[in-house]
Amino acid sequence: ALFVFFNRSANRVKILYWDRNGYCLWAKRLEKGSFRRPNVYGKVAPMRLNELSLLLEGIDLTHHQRLTPV
């Protein structure tokens, strides 16, 4: 399981998961713009791995289009 956390402005994401030897933490920060997350009703929302991959590549999941590169 992956645990994905976004900050309030959605320009940073942290991904936490358990490896065999301990926890691993990945982080990504955008210089401009923000991650376009799908609408979430509540604090927790399930997401498939391919959706997370698309989100990290800069694809807007709400409109299914790639954002312009910075």
Buried (B, 14 or more C-beta within 10 A) or exposed (E): EEEBEBEEEEBBBBBBEEEEEEEEEEEEEBEEEBBBBEEEEEEEEEBEEEBBEBBBEBBBBEEEEEBEEE
